[in-house]
Each structure stands twice: as C-alpha cells, then as structure tokens.
Amino acid sequence: METDYRKLCLDLFGTDDKEQLRKIAEGVNRRNPRNAGRKKRFSASEIREMETLRDGGMSLAQIAEQYGTSRQLVGRVLTPKSPEGCSMRMIYMFKQHPCTVIDIDFLKQKIYIQNKTDDIIHRAFGVVENPTWEDFELFLEDRCFPRERGNCRSQAKPFDRDFDLQTEAAEILFRPQLKFSFTAREAAGELDALTEYYPKEIIDRVECIVLEQIRKYRVFFSNFNTGTDLLS
C-alpha cells in the first residue's frame, strides 16, 4: 500500500505547503533555538573579566550580550549571596550608582558590607571596612532616620485611604497637581541597575507592579506615550 505523503504532512504538520514545511524543518534542525536548558557555567577568569567590565562602567545588559547570556544570570554571578542569617539587604547609592551593599543580621546584630566604589566619600562607612553594629546604628541615624524621630507617629491626614478618591478630591480642591515625568522604559532601566543586588523574582515582581500602576494611572504621566512598548 502506497503512503499518501500529502495527507501525512497535513495530519502531522497541518500543511502541505513546501515553504511552510521547509520552515518547520529548519526550526527542528536548529539546535536549541530558545537557548533553553542548563545555564552556562563561567570560569573564574571569565568572572574576573566580567567584574573588570562592570567596574569599568559597562551595564549588566551589555556584559550579558557580550557573553551570550541573560543579565539576571550575570547579576547572580557577580553578586555573592547574602551571608547566612542575614534577612535584609540595603543598597547605599550615590545618584544611580550603587556604592555599598549592606547585608544585615538582626538576630546577631551584625552586618556585612561590599564596597562597590573606591571613592571613600560615597561609601556608606567611609574608610571603615568592617563596621560594627554601633557603626550601623550611627549610619542609620545620620543618613536615614534621626534618632529623635524613632517614635514618630504623626501622619499626614488623607482625604480618604483610597488613592483614587484622594487624587480626585485633591484635583477638585487644588486642580490637577500630580504629574510624573518618567517613562515605563526608564523605570525598567532603573530596576535593571539593581539586578546585580536582588534576586530575579523580586526584580520581576517590582517591575510588574510598577508597570501595572503606570497602566492604571497613566493620566498622571505627561509623556506616557514614550516607551509604551513595555506596557503592551
């Protein structure tokens, strides 16, 4: 009995068009087109090269493109995990540049730091390489939250706890005042700069929340049309 190859192609691939079948064959023959599977392991020399590129100002996305991998993986490779027992990580920054990574163990009242800049002025603890818990408390008091405000309970009295009702009431009383000038693409870029310091799932979750809020409140964005490809 002769095989009806035309019918067989229709049954298997849904088409008997030569061009369509050729494209299907090319896709099958192309090895791992989605780059799926086990992620690449980098040698010690490659990691040192990545560190040199990062310290020279190259972004994680650029390094990832050069090594044919994802920026998330590059971030994980270049950033050691938090020491055991640390439940919080703070990033001390100057403008858009991370200067000191601070891992905090509240139970043992101990901190571990990684300085990302040679500029002592912009480091969280200056010349101190192994700060104590007392140094950390002084840092918080001086740079973050003064001690005299430790029991601060005063809060601005809102029109309502619902954000939409607050903004609507404010616009009725004071005319539209709230405007944001950043775009979705710029927001994603800011998060990209932090991929080196936070797990991918956290970055993805924050990005999802930010983009959803931009969608919901795009009336407050004067230039929301810029970078809207991220909102689609």
C-alpha positions as semicolon CSV with decimal commas, in nm:
position;residue;x (nm);y (nm);z (nm)
1;M;0,000;0,000;0,000
2;E;0,143;0,332;-0,108
3;T;0,180;0,607;0,154
4;D;-0,009;0,928;0,085
5;Y;0,264;1,172;0,190
6;R;0,049;1,478;0,125
7;K;-0,216;1,352;0,369
8;L;0,057;1,253;0,614
9;C;0,202;1,606;0,608
10;L;-0,142;1,754;0,663
11;D;-0,202;1,520;0,957
12;L;0,139;1,581;1,118
13;F;0,211;1,946;1,036
14;G;-0,123;2,092;0,935
15;T;0,003;2,195;0,592
16;D;0,133;2,054;0,266
17;D;0,287;2,384;0,151
18;K;0,655;2,334;0,065
19;E;0,769;2,666;0,211
20;Q;0,585;2,608;0,537
21;L;0,725;2,255;0,564
22;R;1,075;2,388;0,494
23;K;1,040;2,643;0,778
24;I;0,923;2,369;1,013
25;A;1,224;2,156;0,917
26;E;1,463;2,447;0,973
27;G;1,316;2,502;1,317
28;V;1,360;2,136;1,406
29;N;1,718;2,128;1,278
30;R;1,815;2,447;1,455
31;R;1,979;2,347;1,781
32;N;1,809;2,485;2,093
33;P;1,658;2,797;1,929
34;R;1,531;2,935;2,264
35;N;1,864;2,876;2,441
36;A;1,677;2,663;2,695
37;G;1,822;2,408;2,932
38;R;2,111;2,420;3,175
39;K;2,260;2,765;3,206
40;K;2,621;2,828;3,114
41;R;2,885;2,798;3,383
42;F;3,151;3,065;3,379
43;S;3,516;3,004;3,458
44;A;3,699;3,203;3,725
45;S;3,881;3,401;3,457
46;E;3,552;3,488;3,283
47;I;3,404;3,608;3,612
48;R;3,710;3,827;3,672
49;E;3,667;3,969;3,321
50;M;3,301;4,045;3,396
51;E;3,398;4,221;3,718
52;T;3,651;4,431;3,529
53;L;3,391;4,527;3,269
54;R;3,137;4,615;3,540
55;D;3,390;4,823;3,734
56;G;3,472;4,999;3,407
57;G;3,112;5,117;3,377
58;M;2,961;4,852;3,148
59;S;2,599;4,765;3,233
60;L;2,483;4,413;3,317
61;A;2,283;4,401;2,994
62;Q;2,593;4,485;2,790
63;I;2,801;4,223;2,972
64;A;2,526;3,965;2,921
65;E;2,512;4,040;2,549
66;Q;2,889;4,004;2,520
67;Y;2,884;3,663;2,691
68;G;2,565;3,539;2,526
69;T;2,362;3,502;2,844
70;S;2,096;3,688;3,047
71;R;2,152;3,994;3,263
72;Q;1,989;3,811;3,555
73;L;2,250;3,536;3,539
74;V;2,532;3,790;3,513
75;G;2,390;3,965;3,819
76;R;2,383;3,640;4,016
77;V;2,738;3,552;3,909
78;L;2,879;3,890;4,009
79;T;2,692;3,925;4,338
80;P;2,763;3,683;4,622
81;K;2,462;3,558;4,816
82;S;2,385;3,719;5,150
83;P;2,570;3,557;5,442
84;E;2,370;3,302;5,639
85;G;2,137;3,464;5,892
86;C;2,101;3,793;5,706
87;S;1,736;3,881;5,648
88;M;1,776;4,219;5,480
89;R;1,998;4,376;5,215
90;M;2,037;4,752;5,175
91;I;2,195;4,923;4,876
92;Y;2,360;5,256;4,958
93;M;2,370;5,460;4,639
94;F;2,505;5,786;4,504
95;K;2,270;5,908;4,231
96;Q;2,221;5,594;4,016
97;H;2,541;5,418;4,122
98;P;2,539;5,151;4,397
99;C;2,828;5,227;4,635
100;T;2,788;4,986;4,929
101;V;2,589;4,665;4,969
102;I;2,490;4,609;5,333
103;D;2,367;4,264;5,449
104;I;2,203;4,274;5,792
105;D;2,172;4,000;6,056
106;F;1,929;4,146;6,311
107;L;1,938;3,844;6,541
108;K;2,315;3,857;6,594
109;Q;2,326;4,236;6,541
110;K;2,593;4,202;6,277
111;I;2,640;4,349;5,929
112;Y;2,847;4,255;5,627
113;I;2,937;4,505;5,356
114;Q;3,061;4,502;4,998
115;N;3,202;4,831;4,875
116;K;3,138;4,885;4,504
117;T;3,337;5,207;4,469
118;D;3,690;5,324;4,551
119;D;3,554;5,670;4,631
120;I;3,562;5,677;5,011
121;I;3,330;5,978;5,027
122;H;3,047;5,783;4,864
123;R;3,087;5,466;5,068
124;A;2,833;5,404;5,343
125;F;3,104;5,372;5,609
126;G;3,389;5,564;5,451
127;V;3,729;5,410;5,530
128;V;3,580;5,152;5,771
129;E;3,597;4,810;5,608
130;N;3,442;4,605;5,890
131;P;3,176;4,822;6,055
132;T;3,022;4,719;6,387
133;W;2,654;4,722;6,479
134;E;2,713;5,056;6,655
135;D;2,858;5,192;6,329
136;F;2,544;5,070;6,151
137;E;2,314;5,242;6,402
138;L;2,509;5,567;6,361
139;F;2,484;5,528;5,984
140;L;2,104;5,488;6,006
141;E;2,074;5,787;6,238
142;D;2,298;6,009;6,026
143;R;2,194;5,907;5,675
144;C;1,845;5,759;5,705
145;F;1,629;5,834;6,010
146;P;1,732;6,060;6,303
147;R;1,708;5,901;6,647
148;E;1,476;6,173;6,776
149;R;1,218;6,061;6,521
150;G;1,234;5,700;6,631
151;N;0,889;5,714;6,791
152;C;0,741;5,937;6,524
153;R;0,369;5,870;6,494
154;S;0,248;6,178;6,311
155;Q;0,099;6,111;5,968
156;A;-0,046;6,333;5,703
157;K;-0,423;6,320;5,726
158;P;-0,558;6,198;5,392
159;F;-0,894;6,276;5,236
160;D;-0,950;5,903;5,220
161;R;-0,745;5,585;5,244
162;D;-0,825;5,501;4,882
163;F;-0,566;5,656;4,647
164;D;-0,816;5,717;4,366
165;L;-1,052;5,906;4,599
166;Q;-0,761;6,108;4,742
167;T;-0,642;6,223;4,400
168;E;-0,996;6,301;4,286
169;A;-1,063;6,512;4,597
170;A;-0,727;6,690;4,562
171;E;-0,799;6,776;4,198
172;I;-1,139;6,921;4,288
173;L;-0,984;7,142;4,558
174;F;-0,649;7,232;4,406
175;R;-0,677;7,143;4,035
176;P;-0,454;6,868;3,888
177;Q;-0,114;6,881;4,059
178;L;0,022;6,528;4,042
179;K;0,238;6,453;3,738
180;F;0,518;6,204;3,676
181;S;0,780;6,258;3,407
182;F;0,946;5,915;3,391
183;T;0,854;5,654;3,133
184;A;0,797;5,281;3,159
185;R;1,128;5,220;2,983
186;E;1,312;5,443;3,231
187;A;1,152;5,259;3,522
188;A;1,265;4,926;3,376
189;G;1,614;5,069;3,331
190;E;1,632;5,169;3,697
191;L;1,534;4,818;3,800
192;D;1,788;4,674;3,559
193;A;2,061;4,857;3,751
194;L;1,957;4,668;4,067
195;T;1,951;4,320;3,913
196;E;2,301;4,266;4,044
197;Y;2,184;4,302;4,402
198;Y;1,837;4,144;4,419
199;P;1,700;3,805;4,304
200;K;1,529;3,793;3,965
201;E;1,189;3,710;4,116
202;I;1,195;4,029;4,326
203;I;1,301;4,247;4,032
204;D;1,033;4,090;3,810
205;R;0,766;4,137;4,079
206;V;0,853;4,504;4,134
207;E;0,866;4,568;3,759
208;C;0,523;4,407;3,720
209;I;0,378;4,626;3,995
210;V;0,534;4,947;3,858
211;L;0,414;4,884;3,502
212;E;0,066;4,793;3,624
213;Q;0,049;5,118;3,822
214;I;0,163;5,313;3,515
215;R;-0,114;5,148;3,314
216;K;-0,371;5,226;3,581
217;Y;-0,265;5,587;3,643
218;R;-0,131;5,685;3,301
219;V;-0,333;6,008;3,323
220;F;-0,064;6,132;3,565
221;F;0,217;6,064;3,316
222;S;0,269;6,362;3,085
223;N;0,483;6,155;2,847
224;F;0,338;5,806;2,892
225;N;0,345;5,753;2,515
226;T;0,724;5,722;2,532
227;G;0,831;5,363;2,583
228;T;0,478;5,226;2,562
229;D;0,610;4,906;2,407
230;L;0,675;4,795;2,764
231;L;0,310;4,843;2,851
232;S;0,168;4,627;2,574
